Each structure stands twice: as C-alpha cells, then as structure tokens.
Amino acid sequence: MPLRVVPRRDRKLNRVVKKGDVLELKRGEVLYSPGDGGNLLFLVREGHMQLFSEPGTPEERVVAVVGPWEILGEEGLFPGTNRTLEARSGEPTRLITLDGRGVNRALRTASKTYGAFILAKEEELSLARAMAGPRRQGSAAASLGALILHLSRRLGRPEEKKGTKIPIRLTHKVLADLSGCHRSTVTTLLNDWIYDGVIQQTHGQLLIKKPKGLERS
C-alpha cells in the first residue's frame, strides 16, 4: 500500500522533498527492478506508477498502483535492502527522489507523517479483508467494487455535481490484476455499471457517480 503524504503539512518531510531531484519517466519506463539496491524513495507528483510482481514472466501482474502525492520504494527506508518488485510508469510521470534516511527520520519524529503511515497500513488490511471475503464467495463484482471504492478514497478528486474521479488511467488488465478477477469479467462488470449509471469511463479514467451501487455489488 503506497504511503500518501501532504509534505506541506509536515515541515520535516517537506524539507526532504525540497532537497530531492526530479525524474521524468515516459510511459512504460522502468524505475527499478527486483534485486536492485537503493537508498531512495520516490514521491509521485504527476502521473502514476505500477508495481509488478514476477516481471517478464507469464505470471507477471500489477500488484499496486501509486498515484499523485504517494510514495513508492519503501525498501529505501532500510539501507542495504533490495527491491522486491518492478516499478514501471503507467503514463508519463514526474517523480521526486527522497533520501531514505531523511524519510525514516520524518516517520519517526513527525506525528502527522507517522499517522498517515499507520492509516495507510490500516487501509491495506481493510482492503485485504474486503478482497479475500468476496473471492471465497465467488463474487467478482464485490471484489472489483471494493477495489474501485478503495482507489476512489485514496486518489479521488471530487467533480462538482458529477461524482468522484480517479485521475489515473486504469486499463481493464490492471483492474483485473488488482482485483483478482478475469479481464473479461472486469469488462463485463464495468459495462454493466456504466449502463446503470454507477460509473462513467473516459480515456481510461473512472468517474464514480453512485458509490452505493458499488457497495451493493
């Protein structure tokens, strides 16, 4: 689960961000791969990153997406730790590099940042429970609905009188990987929800118009 932060509310973390370098990635460009070392974390400012398990194999799949004002590369908090996933840009993306030691100190000494870290972990556990239960019951709609609502809470931007937009492009393949559903099932469910007016999809971005329609899935 990526850590979402608001550096401007945390002076210590804000100082770390200001010292970071800016990286510009093209769509599909790899930031790091499993086994790579590194003492840096990365803050997404624009665009989004995708984290892959088993990259380059038939089992490759997206296990997380990281959007604006979220941090990836938590291994950088612990010097000498290698990367476990591949980080790849899902669209043209701007990142800020963060010194791992500086972020570590901010997490330990800044109450707002530490609180955000704990909330992110609680949300991770909550989503894991929501995703595990429906799959046992065979409800792909419940799994996909829980995922979309989770992404909406994390990344959503209110659109006046329209709903909440998830401002990153989410392909049906990515949604299938993240929800544990078949790609064809994701396509069918999204089309059903679009027909029912629950969501709207434009250029791969989802607008949630009726959240309760996803909750009832």
N, C-alpha and C positions, 0 to 999 in steps of 0.2 A: 504494500500500500504506500504510494508516494506521500511524502510529508508536505502538506500545504502550509505556506507561511505568508505573513504580511510583514516584510522587513521594516517597513516604515513605522510599525508599532513597537519594534524591538530595536533599540539603538545598537546593541551589541551585534546582532545579526546584520543590521543594516551596514555597519562598518565592514563586515566581512564581504558583503555583496559589493560594496563600492570598490573594494580592492580587487575584485575578480576581473578576469579578461572576458571579452565577448567572443563567442564562437557562432559562426553561421553555417548551418548544415542544409544541404539540398535534400529533397525528398528521397528516402531510401538510403541515405548515407549512414554508415556505422560509426558510432561514437566509441564504443568499446565492446569487446567480445569476452566470452568465458575464458578464464585463465589470465587475462590481463591484470597487471598490478596497477596501483594508482592510489594517490592520497587526496584525490579531489572528489567533490560532489558537484552536481550541476543543477542550476536553477533555470527552469524553462520560463522565458519571458514572452515568446511568441511561438505559435505552432504547437506541436506536441511530439512526444517520443513514444515509441513502442518497445516494450521489453519482451524478448523472445527466449523461450527455453529450447534446448536442442537445435540451435540454428544450423541450417544447411543440411538437415536430415529430413526424412519423410515425416518424422514426428514433430517437426518444428511447429510451434504455435505461440501466439501472443498471450502472455500471462498478465500483462498490465499495460495501461496507457498513462502517460504523465503529461498533464496539461499546464497552462499558464499559472505561474506562482507556485508550482510544485517542484520538489527536489527529487532527483534520482541519483543512484550511485552511493547508497548508504555504506558500502564497503569502505569508502573513503574516510569514514569516521574512525577506522581501526587500521593504523599503519601496518603494512605487510600483508593485508588481506587481499586475495584475488577476487576479481569479478566472477559472478556465478551465472549471469545472464548476458545476452547481447542487447545493447541499446541501439535502436535504429530510428531515424526520424520518419514520422508518418506523413510529413509535409515539410515545406521549407520552414526551418525552425531556428530561433535565436536562443542561445544559452549563455548563462554567466557561470564561469568556473568559481567554485568555492573551496577555500582551503579547509581540508578535513579537520585539522586541529582547531581552527577557529570556530567551525560549526559545532564541534564537540563541546567546546567551552561555552558557547551560547546555549546549547541544550541543557547543560548542567547548571548554568548560573542565571538564565533568564526565564522567569516564570511563564511568560506568555508563549515563548517558543516551546518550552517543555510541555506546557499544557496542550499546545497544538499537536505535539508529537504523541502524547497519550491519547488524545481524541482520535488521531489517525489510526492508532492501533486498535482502539475500541471499535471504530467503524470497520476495520479489516475483519475483526472477529464476528461482528454483526453480519456483514455480508457473507462470510464463510458459512455461518449458520443458515442464512436465508437460501444460499445456493445449494447447500447439502440436502436440506429437507425436501424441497420440491423435486430434486432428481430422484430421491428414493420413491417418491410418489408418482414419478413419471410425468410430471408437469413441466414441459419445456417452457410454456407461457409464463409460469411463475418464476422460473429461473431468469428468463430474459427480462421480464418485467422488473424483478428485483435489481438486476444489473443496471438497467436504464435509469431507474429511480436513484440508485447509488451515484451514478455518474452525474445525474442532474444536481444532486445535493453538493457534490464535490466541485463541479465545474460550471454549473448552470448560470446563465445570465437572464434575469427577468426581461421579457419583452412586453411592453405595455399593452394590456388588454389581449394579449395573444397567448402567453404561457411562458415557459422557461426553455431557453435554447442551450443545447450543449454545443459550444462553439469550436468543435474539432470534427474533422471528417472521420466518421466511423463506418468502415465498409462492413458488409454482411459477414465477410470472413472473420474480421476482428471481433465482431459481436458474437459470432459462433464460438470462436476460441475462448473468449472471456466467460461466456455463459455455459459452456459445455454442451451446447445444442448443435445439431447438424445445420450446415449452412442453408440448405433448402428449407428447413423448419424456420430459421430466422427470417428468411424472405417471406414465407407464408404469413408468419405472425405479424411482421411489420406491415404487410399489405392489408391484413385484417384490421389492424389498429388505425391505419391511415383511412381506410374505408369508414370506420366507426367514428372518426374524428378525435381519436385519443391522442394521436401524434401527427406531425407533419414532417416530411423529409425533403430538404432542399440542398442540392450539391453535397450530399452525404452527411449533412448536419441535421440533428433531430431537434424538433420543437415539441416539447411535451405540453399538450393543451389540456388534457384531463388526467392528472396523476392518478386519481382513484380508479380509472379504467385499467391502469397497470397494476395497482394494488389488488384488484379483484381477480387478476389473471390466475 
